[in-house]
Amino acid sequence: MATSPPYPTPPGGAPRHAHWWQRPWVRYGALITLLALSGLVILALVREQTGTQGFLVGLGLAVLPVPLLVAAFRWLDRVEPGPWRNLLFSFAWGACAAALMAIVANSFATRWIATATADPTGADTLGSTVIAPVVEESAKAAAVLLVFLFRRRDFTGILDGVVIAGVTATGFAFTENILYLGTAFGTDQLTGDSGIASVTAATFFVRVVMSPFAHPLFTVLTGIGFGIAALSADRQRARRVLLPLGGLLLAMGVHALWNGSSALGQYGFLAVYAAFMVPVFGLLTWLAVWTRQRELRTVRAELPAYVAAGWIDAAEPFALGSMRARRVARQYARRHGGKAAARSVAAYEAYATSLAFLRHRGRIGRAGTDFITRERELLLELWHRRSAARPALEHAARVTAPRVPVAAAPWAGYGAYGGYSGYGHPPYGQPPYGQPPYGYPYTTYDPDAHRS
């Protein structure tokens, strides 16, 4: 996810001609109010069903897998780390808004079916296997859609969709686990069961130990659809609609299969878990890691053009294309310049990654019409942080590079990266200290190219 500078805004904030609902503080205020109200309502509903004691027990148990899941998704996002506000919004939406929509819609639909068919048992089964997957996956997908539409600069590929969808589903599962674990604890209070033989222990084992990844796995399929759509050109409207919709339908189908397995008995559940859920989880994990490595290769392939233009040093594409070298650079900056220098290096790494991805999209004809403006913004962000980042990245490149002669170093020849020239500017070369270069690497970007 890109941690990117905003578009330039006129002095004084939003344009004067903007309507009041287009102002950022109005939108943020409305969103925060919506999530806060949803949180209060869902808190009251869950507490009503579980009781205060059951709610506290459920909360204490349900929170256990949350840090691990969020850390896993954040680890995937380390190549181009996105802003925390997107993750906080996603988690809050899943835990509050999506959970509230699911509880209300599922209850209403199940009661309506039970009344219409006079078959409460059949209504519960239909609600679990059909209604719940449709309602819950749609509610969670709304968060991915909102980030895709309104935080477009932070949503540039598959990993962004995976992370936003996964964190949203983690929040949803957190609230759902409070409800299930709190209800199980209430049942144990009535029956007097405790310990391993209790309903609470069984529920904890199934939902937190065996399948903490279930909800994230379902919704990640939707996120992948949005992520592939983000890689498509703006003019490919059918693809940008059908891919997210296909991911959502696939998420609903897998969710329905998972819920339906509980009706097959103990062995049916284990069969679906072993034969389907575990392989799918492994496949999606492999896809996420492979995508991360592909992004690092893109960084190494695209940034040498900016070495030739004088914007970055020769060793930086190699260092920025290695997670180990990035970590070494931040540690070096912290030792020699403190926390502020380490934060500056981390920001430099994020902006450089966004720049590489932007150039890659422009080269294949999938960047927006603001390509040149955006490139300039990112380059200037790098230039402002070069004093802290360049020594750290150069040190990291030396430490992590293979032990070969200098002439055979991975970045040898980057300074003479052939085939690139500026847009009518003087020759490149090292500019005077304190002044950014005048030129840009040539990018064959035509907004009308690659028309589908």
Secondary structure as UniProt FT lines:
FT   TURN            11..12
FT   TURN            16..17
FT   HELIX           20..22
FT   HELIX           24..62
FT   TURN            63..65
FT   HELIX           66..76
FT   TURN            77..78
FT   HELIX           84..92
FT   HELIX           93..98
FT   HELIX           99..117
FT   HELIX           120..126
FT   HELIX           127..131
FT   HELIX           132..150
FT   HELIX           152..154
FT   HELIX           158..191
FT   HELIX           195..197
FT   HELIX           199..204
FT   HELIX           205..210
FT   TURN            212..213
FT   HELIX           214..230
FT   TURN            234..235
FT   HELIX           237..261
FT   HELIX           262..264
FT   HELIX           265..272
FT   HELIX           273..277
FT   HELIX           278..302
FT   HELIX           304..308
FT   TURN            309..310
FT   TURN            314..315
FT   HELIX           316..320
FT   HELIX           323..363
FT   TURN            364..365
FT   TURN            369..370
FT   HELIX           371..384
FT   HELIX           386..400
FT   HELIX           406..408
FT   TURN            410..413
FT   HELIX           414..416
FT   TURN            418..419
FT   TURN            433..434
FT   TURN            447..450
//
